[in-house]
Amino acid sequence: MQGFTFDSPQTLEEACQMLAETGGKLVAGGTDVIPQMRDGRFQTGRLIDLSRLDNLSYVEQHNGTIAIGALTNYTTLMHSPLLQTGASVLVEAAGLVGGIQTRNRGTVGGNIANASPAGDMHPPLLTLKAEVTLVSTDGERAIPLARLLQGPGETAVAPNEVIRQISFGGLPAAAKSTFLRLGNRRGMAVSVVSVAVVLQLGLENMVEDVRVALGAVAPTAIRCHKTESLLMRRQLTDSVIEEAANTAVQECSPIDDVRGSANYRRHGVKVLVRRGLQTLADRR
């Protein structure tokens, strides 16, 4: 692992100033950065550690908008009463990330900044229509997560910007959600396919709202807009669910890699989208 200078700012303002002055790179929980540094995939001469910024770890709600600090770890997400009520899909996903140590150290902001196509937080946050707030010495701006994620390891975060928080509207009480993933083993496994579904049904199982997002089957996590359009204002029958699962397969663009072939991933998408919709349709 290469040598580097290590900085540990005490405030967000100090972190932004260090970033602007040194051109260093950020680390929070380190669950992604440290393995990448060992493999030579994360190159920097200066590392700026954000882990002391306690004011970036929170789950709050203001005027119906839920805000999560970028340094909030997965364990906190799992046990947040606010998320259990208003964004249970995120709670479910957080509970499947790695092992206990990873969940205690890994942060939601780090998961976004790492921009892995298989990042488990991405599909749930896409179904929640999440927005990411970025801050720098030049000021603050907000950008939808769907626009921030640009490719494997690539985001719209500028070199001088820090992710401050992630925000979204809480789901209505009538909405149901689930997160499903396919991996080679439960703990510490990178997802081969992941699916997040949010569903709201009316009378006679008529779809009033639906959001479907996929992970690990495209250059970034994606919302399945064609699948959602197909389902809207239709009765959620077995045949409609099967049609939606097939449409989701058409919307993804998986690759072959050491964890699975493209065909295996397409099959996984079909199975998990079908299972997710059926599970939510049957849930009372």
Contacts in CASP RR format, 6 or more apart in sequence:
PFRMAT RR
TARGET T0000
AUTHOR 0000-0000-0000
METHOD contacts of the structure
MODEL  1
MQGFTFDSPQTLEEACQMLAETGGKLVAGGTDVIPQMRDGRFQTGRLIDL
SRLDNLSYVEQHNGTIAIGALTNYTTLMHSPLLQTGASVLVEAAGLVGGI
QTRNRGTVGGNIANASPAGDMHPPLLTLKAEVTLVSTDGERAIPLARLLQ
GPGETAVAPNEVIRQISFGGLPAAAKSTFLRLGNRRGMAVSVVSVAVVLQ
LGLENMVEDVRVALGAVAPTAIRCHKTESLLMRRQLTDSVIEEAANTAVQ
ECSPIDDVRGSANYRRHGVKVLVRRGLQTLADRR
1 37 0 8 1.000
1 38 0 8 1.000
1 40 0 8 1.000
2 37 0 8 1.000
2 40 0 8 1.000
2 43 0 8 1.000
2 45 0 8 1.000
3 45 0 8 1.000
4 44 0 8 1.000
4 45 0 8 1.000
4 46 0 8 1.000
4 47 0 8 1.000
5 45 0 8 1.000
5 46 0 8 1.000
5 47 0 8 1.000
6 46 0 8 1.000
6 47 0 8 1.000
6 49 0 8 1.000
7 18 0 8 1.000
7 22 0 8 1.000
7 46 0 8 1.000
7 47 0 8 1.000
7 48 0 8 1.000
7 49 0 8 1.000
8 48 0 8 1.000
8 49 0 8 1.000
8 51 0 8 1.000
8 52 0 8 1.000
9 15 0 8 1.000
9 17 0 8 1.000
9 18 0 8 1.000
9 48 0 8 1.000
9 49 0 8 1.000
9 50 0 8 1.000
9 52 0 8 1.000
9 53 0 8 1.000
10 52 0 8 1.000
10 53 0 8 1.000
11 53 0 8 1.000
12 53 0 8 1.000
12 55 0 8 1.000
12 56 0 8 1.000
12 135 0 8 1.000
12 162 0 8 1.000
12 164 0 8 1.000
15 26 0 8 1.000
15 48 0 8 1.000
15 50 0 8 1.000
15 53 0 8 1.000
15 162 0 8 1.000
16 135 0 8 1.000
16 136 0 8 1.000
16 137 0 8 1.000
16 160 0 8 1.000
16 162 0 8 1.000
17 137 0 8 1.000
18 24 0 8 1.000
18 48 0 8 1.000
19 26 0 8 1.000
19 48 0 8 1.000
19 136 0 8 1.000
19 159 0 8 1.000
19 160 0 8 1.000
19 161 0 8 1.000
19 162 0 8 1.000
20 136 0 8 1.000
20 137 0 8 1.000
20 160 0 8 1.000
22 46 0 8 1.000
22 48 0 8 1.000
23 46 0 8 1.000
23 159 0 8 1.000
23 160 0 8 1.000
24 44 0 8 1.000
24 45 0 8 1.000
24 46 0 8 1.000
24 47 0 8 1.000
24 48 0 8 1.000
25 33 0 8 1.000
25 42 0 8 1.000
25 44 0 8 1.000
25 46 0 8 1.000
25 47 0 8 1.000
25 48 0 8 1.000
26 47 0 8 1.000
26 48 0 8 1.000
26 50 0 8 1.000
26 113 0 8 1.000
26 162 0 8 1.000
27 33 0 8 1.000
27 34 0 8 1.000
27 47 0 8 1.000
27 48 0 8 1.000
27 49 0 8 1.000
27 50 0 8 1.000
27 51 0 8 1.000
28 49 0 8 1.000
28 50 0 8 1.000
28 51 0 8 1.000
28 70 0 8 1.000
28 71 0 8 1.000
28 106 0 8 1.000
28 107 0 8 1.000
28 109 0 8 1.000
28 110 0 8 1.000
29 51 0 8 1.000
29 71 0 8 1.000
29 73 0 8 1.000
29 105 0 8 1.000
29 106 0 8 1.000
29 107 0 8 1.000
29 110 0 8 1.000
30 105 0 8 1.000
30 106 0 8 1.000
31 102 0 8 1.000
31 105 0 8 1.000
31 106 0 8 1.000
32 110 0 8 1.000
32 111 0 8 1.000
32 114 0 8 1.000
32 116 0 8 1.000
33 42 0 8 1.000
33 47 0 8 1.000
36 42 0 8 1.000
50 56 0 8 1.000
50 70 0 8 1.000
50 71 0 8 1.000
50 162 0 8 1.000
51 71 0 8 1.000
53 71 0 8 1.000
54 71 0 8 1.000
56 69 0 8 1.000
56 70 0 8 1.000
56 71 0 8 1.000
56 72 0 8 1.000
56 164 0 8 1.000
56 165 0 8 1.000
57 69 0 8 1.000
57 71 0 8 1.000
57 72 0 8 1.000
57 73 0 8 1.000
57 76 0 8 1.000
58 67 0 8 1.000
58 68 0 8 1.000
58 69 0 8 1.000
58 72 0 8 1.000
59 66 0 8 1.000
59 67 0 8 1.000
59 68 0 8 1.000
59 69 0 8 1.000
59 72 0 8 1.000
59 76 0 8 1.000
59 77 0 8 1.000
59 80 0 8 1.000
59 82 0 8 1.000
59 83 0 8 1.000
60 66 0 8 1.000
60 67 0 8 1.000
60 82 0 8 1.000
61 67 0 8 1.000
61 82 0 8 1.000
61 170 0 8 1.000
64 169 0 8 1.000
64 170 0 8 1.000
65 167 0 8 1.000
65 168 0 8 1.000
65 169 0 8 1.000
65 170 0 8 1.000
66 82 0 8 1.000
66 83 0 8 1.000
66 86 0 8 1.000
66 87 0 8 1.000
66 167 0 8 1.000
66 168 0 8 1.000
66 169 0 8 1.000
66 170 0 8 1.000
67 165 0 8 1.000
67 166 0 8 1.000
67 167 0 8 1.000
68 77 0 8 1.000
68 108 0 8 1.000
68 165 0 8 1.000
68 166 0 8 1.000
68 167 0 8 1.000
69 108 0 8 1.000
69 109 0 8 1.000
69 164 0 8 1.000
69 165 0 8 1.000
69 166 0 8 1.000
70 107 0 8 1.000
70 108 0 8 1.000
70 109 0 8 1.000
70 110 0 8 1.000
70 112 0 8 1.000
70 162 0 8 1.000
70 163 0 8 1.000
70 164 0 8 1.000
70 165 0 8 1.000
70 166 0 8 1.000
71 107 0 8 1.000
71 109 0 8 1.000
72 107 0 8 1.000
72 108 0 8 1.000
72 109 0 8 1.000
73 103 0 8 1.000
73 104 0 8 1.000
73 105 0 8 1.000
73 106 0 8 1.000
73 107 0 8 1.000
73 108 0 8 1.000
74 94 0 8 1.000
74 95 0 8 1.000
74 97 0 8 1.000
74 102 0 8 1.000
74 103 0 8 1.000
74 104 0 8 1.000
74 106 0 8 1.000
74 107 0 8 1.000
74 108 0 8 1.000
75 94 0 8 1.000
75 100 0 8 1.000
75 103 0 8 1.000
75 104 0 8 1.000
77 83 0 8 1.000
77 90 0 8 1.000
77 91 0 8 1.000
77 94 0 8 1.000
77 108 0 8 1.000
78 91 0 8 1.000
78 94 0 8 1.000
78 95 0 8 1.000
78 103 0 8 1.000
80 91 0 8 1.000
83 90 0 8 1.000
83 91 0 8 1.000
84 91 0 8 1.000
86 170 0 8 1.000
86 171 0 8 1.000
87 124 0 8 1.000
87 128 0 8 1.000
87 168 0 8 1.000
87 170 0 8 1.000
87 171 0 8 1.000
87 177 0 8 1.000
88 171 0 8 1.000
88 177 0 8 1.000
89 124 0 8 1.000
89 127 0 8 1.000
89 128 0 8 1.000
89 171 0 8 1.000
89 177 0 8 1.000
89 178 0 8 1.000
89 179 0 8 1.000
89 196 0 8 1.000
89 197 0 8 1.000
89 198 0 8 1.000
90 121 0 8 1.000
90 124 0 8 1.000
90 125 0 8 1.000
90 128 0 8 1.000
92 124 0 8 1.000
92 177 0 8 1.000
92 178 0 8 1.000
92 179 0 8 1.000
93 120 0 8 1.000
93 121 0 8 1.000
93 123 0 8 1.000
93 124 0 8 1.000
93 179 0 8 1.000
93 181 0 8 1.000
93 194 0 8 1.000
93 196 0 8 1.000
94 103 0 8 1.000
94 120 0 8 1.000
94 121 0 8 1.000
95 103 0 8 1.000
96 120 0 8 1.000
96 179 0 8 1.000
96 181 0 8 1.000
96 186 0 8 1.000
96 187 0 8 1.000
97 103 0 8 1.000
97 106 0 8 1.000
97 120 0 8 1.000
97 121 0 8 1.000
98 187 0 8 1.000
98 188 0 8 1.000
98 189 0 8 1.000
99 187 0 8 1.000
99 188 0 8 1.000
102 188 0 8 1.000
108 121 0 8 1.000
108 166 0 8 1.000
109 163 0 8 1.000
109 166 0 8 1.000
110 163 0 8 1.000
111 119 0 8 1.000
111 120 0 8 1.000
111 121 0 8 1.000
111 122 0 8 1.000
112 121 0 8 1.000
112 122 0 8 1.000
112 125 0 8 1.000
112 132 0 8 1.000
112 145 0 8 1.000
112 148 0 8 1.000
112 149 0 8 1.000
112 155 0 8 1.000
112 163 0 8 1.000
112 166 0 8 1.000
113 155 0 8 1.000
113 157 0 8 1.000
113 163 0 8 1.000
114 153 0 8 1.000
115 149 0 8 1.000
115 150 0 8 1.000
115 151 0 8 1.000
115 152 0 8 1.000
115 153 0 8 1.000
115 154 0 8 1.000
115 155 0 8 1.000
115 220 0 8 1.000
116 152 0 8 1.000
116 153 0 8 1.000
116 190 0 8 1.000
117 151 0 8 1.000
117 152 0 8 1.000
117 215 0 8 1.000
117 216 0 8 1.000
117 217 0 8 1.000
117 218 0 8 1.000
117 219 0 8 1.000
117 220 0 8 1.000
117 221 0 8 1.000
118 190 0 8 1.000
118 191 0 8 1.000
118 192 0 8 1.000
118 194 0 8 1.000
118 215 0 8 1.000
118 216 0 8 1.000
119 191 0 8 1.000
119 194 0 8 1.000
119 215 0 8 1.000
119 216 0 8 1.000
119 221 0 8 1.000
120 179 0 8 1.000
120 181 0 8 1.000
120 191 0 8 1.000
120 194 0 8 1.000
122 145 0 8 1.000
122 149 0 8 1.000
122 213 0 8 1.000
122 215 0 8 1.000
122 220 0 8 1.000
122 221 0 8 1.000
123 179 0 8 1.000
123 194 0 8 1.000
123 195 0 8 1.000
123 196 0 8 1.000
123 213 0 8 1.000
123 214 0 8 1.000
123 215 0 8 1.000
123 221 0 8 1.000
124 177 0 8 1.000
124 179 0 8 1.000
124 196 0 8 1.000
124 213 0 8 1.000
125 145 0 8 1.000
125 166 0 8 1.000
125 168 0 8 1.000
126 145 0 8 1.000
126 146 0 8 1.000
126 196 0 8 1.000
126 211 0 8 1.000
126 213 0 8 1.000
126 221 0 8 1.000
126 222 0 8 1.000
126 223 0 8 1.000
127 177 0 8 1.000
127 196 0 8 1.000
127 197 0 8 1.000
127 198 0 8 1.000
127 211 0 8 1.000
127 212 0 8 1.000
127 213 0 8 1.000
127 223 0 8 1.000
128 168 0 8 1.000
128 169 0 8 1.000
128 170 0 8 1.000
128 171 0 8 1.000
128 198 0 8 1.000
129 144 0 8 1.000
129 168 0 8 1.000
129 169 0 8 1.000
129 211 0 8 1.000
130 144 0 8 1.000
130 145 0 8 1.000
130 166 0 8 1.000
130 167 0 8 1.000
130 168 0 8 1.000
131 142 0 8 1.000
131 143 0 8 1.000
131 144 0 8 1.000
131 145 0 8 1.000
131 166 0 8 1.000
131 167 0 8 1.000
131 168 0 8 1.000
132 142 0 8 1.000
132 143 0 8 1.000
132 144 0 8 1.000
132 145 0 8 1.000
132 148 0 8 1.000
132 163 0 8 1.000
132 165 0 8 1.000
132 166 0 8 1.000
133 140 0 8 1.000
133 141 0 8 1.000
133 142 0 8 1.000
133 163 0 8 1.000
133 164 0 8 1.000
133 165 0 8 1.000
133 166 0 8 1.000
133 167 0 8 1.000
134 140 0 8 1.000
134 141 0 8 1.000
134 142 0 8 1.000
134 143 0 8 1.000
134 157 0 8 1.000
134 158 0 8 1.000
134 161 0 8 1.000
134 162 0 8 1.000
134 163 0 8 1.000
134 164 0 8 1.000
135 161 0 8 1.000
135 162 0 8 1.000
135 164 0 8 1.000
136 158 0 8 1.000
136 160 0 8 1.000
136 161 0 8 1.000
136 162 0 8 1.000
137 160 0 8 1.000
138 160 0 8 1.000
140 164 0 8 1.000
142 167 0 8 1.000
143 156 0 8 1.000
145 166 0 8 1.000
146 223 0 8 1.000
147 156 0 8 1.000
148 155 0 8 1.000
148 156 0 8 1.000
148 157 0 8 1.000
149 155 0 8 1.000
149 220 0 8 1.000
149 221 0 8 1.000
150 156 0 8 1.000
150 220 0 8 1.000
151 219 0 8 1.000
151 220 0 8 1.000
152 219 0 8 1.000
152 220 0 8 1.000
157 163 0 8 1.000
171 177 0 8 1.000
171 198 0 8 1.000
172 200 0 8 1.000
174 200 0 8 1.000
174 201 0 8 1.000
174 202 0 8 1.000
174 208 0 8 1.000
175 198 0 8 1.000
175 199 0 8 1.000
175 200 0 8 1.000
175 209 0 8 1.000
176 198 0 8 1.000
176 199 0 8 1.000
176 200 0 8 1.000
176 201 0 8 1.000
176 280 0 8 1.000
176 283 0 8 1.000
177 196 0 8 1.000
177 197 0 8 1.000
177 198 0 8 1.000
177 199 0 8 1.000
177 280 0 8 1.000
178 196 0 8 1.000
178 197 0 8 1.000
178 276 0 8 1.000
178 279 0 8 1.000
178 280 0 8 1.000
179 194 0 8 1.000
179 195 0 8 1.000
179 196 0 8 1.000
179 197 0 8 1.000
180 194 0 8 1.000
180 195 0 8 1.000
180 196 0 8 1.000
180 197 0 8 1.000
180 272 0 8 1.000
180 275 0 8 1.000
180 276 0 8 1.000
181 191 0 8 1.000
181 192 0 8 1.000
181 193 0 8 1.000
181 194 0 8 1.000
181 195 0 8 1.000
181 272 0 8 1.000
182 191 0 8 1.000
182 192 0 8 1.000
182 193 0 8 1.000
182 194 0 8 1.000
182 268 0 8 1.000
182 271 0 8 1.000
182 272 0 8 1.000
183 189 0 8 1.000
183 190 0 8 1.000
183 191 0 8 1.000
183 192 0 8 1.000
183 193 0 8 1.000
183 259 0 8 1.000
184 192 0 8 1.000
184 259 0 8 1.000
190 216 0 8 1.000
190 259 0 8 1.000
191 215 0 8 1.000
191 216 0 8 1.000
192 216 0 8 1.000
192 259 0 8 1.000
192 260 0 8 1.000
192 264 0 8 1.000
192 265 0 8 1.000
192 268 0 8 1.000
193 214 0 8 1.000
193 215 0 8 1.000
193 216 0 8 1.000
193 217 0 8 1.000
193 254 0 8 1.000
193 265 0 8 1.000
193 268 0 8 1.000
193 269 0 8 1.000
193 272 0 8 1.000
194 214 0 8 1.000
194 215 0 8 1.000
194 216 0 8 1.000
194 221 0 8 1.000
194 272 0 8 1.000
195 212 0 8 1.000
195 213 0 8 1.000
195 214 0 8 1.000
195 215 0 8 1.000
195 269 0 8 1.000
195 272 0 8 1.000
195 273 0 8 1.000
195 276 0 8 1.000
196 211 0 8 1.000
196 212 0 8 1.000
196 213 0 8 1.000
197 210 0 8 1.000
197 211 0 8 1.000
197 212 0 8 1.000
197 273 0 8 1.000
197 276 0 8 1.000
197 277 0 8 1.000
197 280 0 8 1.000
198 209 0 8 1.000
198 210 0 8 1.000
198 211 0 8 1.000
199 207 0 8 1.000
199 209 0 8 1.000
199 210 0 8 1.000
199 236 0 8 1.000
199 277 0 8 1.000
199 280 0 8 1.000
199 281 0 8 1.000
200 207 0 8 1.000
200 208 0 8 1.000
200 209 0 8 1.000
200 210 0 8 1.000
201 207 0 8 1.000
201 208 0 8 1.000
201 236 0 8 1.000
201 280 0 8 1.000
201 281 0 8 1.000
202 208 0 8 1.000
204 235 0 8 1.000
205 235 0 8 1.000
205 236 0 8 1.000
205 237 0 8 1.000
205 281 0 8 1.000
206 233 0 8 1.000
206 234 0 8 1.000
206 235 0 8 1.000
206 236 0 8 1.000
207 231 0 8 1.000
207 232 0 8 1.000
207 233 0 8 1.000
207 234 0 8 1.000
207 235 0 8 1.000
207 236 0 8 1.000
208 233 0 8 1.000
209 232 0 8 1.000
210 228 0 8 1.000
210 231 0 8 1.000
210 232 0 8 1.000
211 223 0 8 1.000
211 228 0 8 1.000
212 223 0 8 1.000
212 224 0 8 1.000
212 227 0 8 1.000
212 228 0 8 1.000
212 244 0 8 1.000
212 248 0 8 1.000
212 273 0 8 1.000
213 221 0 8 1.000
213 222 0 8 1.000
213 223 0 8 1.000
213 224 0 8 1.000
214 221 0 8 1.000
214 222 0 8 1.000
214 224 0 8 1.000
214 248 0 8 1.000
214 251 0 8 1.000
214 252 0 8 1.000
214 269 0 8 1.000
214 273 0 8 1.000
215 221 0 8 1.000
215 222 0 8 1.000
216 254 0 8 1.000
216 265 0 8 1.000
217 252 0 8 1.000
217 253 0 8 1.000
217 254 0 8 1.000
217 265 0 8 1.000
217 266 0 8 1.000
217 269 0 8 1.000
218 252 0 8 1.000
218 253 0 8 1.000
218 254 0 8 1.000
219 253 0 8 1.000
222 251 0 8 1.000
222 252 0 8 1.000
224 247 0 8 1.000
224 248 0 8 1.000
224 251 0 8 1.000
224 252 0 8 1.000
224 273 0 8 1.000
225 251 0 8 1.000
226 247 0 8 1.000
226 250 0 8 1.000
226 251 0 8 1.000
227 244 0 8 1.000
227 247 0 8 1.000
227 248 0 8 1.000
227 251 0 8 1.000
227 273 0 8 1.000
230 240 0 8 1.000
230 243 0 8 1.000
230 244 0 8 1.000
230 247 0 8 1.000
231 240 0 8 1.000
231 244 0 8 1.000
231 277 0 8 1.000
234 240 0 8 1.000
236 277 0 8 1.000
236 281 0 8 1.000
238 278 0 8 1.000
241 274 0 8 1.000
241 277 0 8 1.000
241 278 0 8 1.000
241 281 0 8 1.000
242 274 0 8 1.000
244 273 0 8 1.000
244 274 0 8 1.000
244 277 0 8 1.000
245 269 0 8 1.000
245 270 0 8 1.000
245 271 0 8 1.000
245 273 0 8 1.000
245 274 0 8 1.000
245 277 0 8 1.000
246 270 0 8 1.000
248 269 0 8 1.000
248 270 0 8 1.000
248 273 0 8 1.000
249 266 0 8 1.000
249 269 0 8 1.000
249 270 0 8 1.000
252 265 0 8 1.000
252 266 0 8 1.000
252 269 0 8 1.000
254 262 0 8 1.000
254 265 0 8 1.000
254 266 0 8 1.000
254 269 0 8 1.000
255 262 0 8 1.000
256 262 0 8 1.000
END
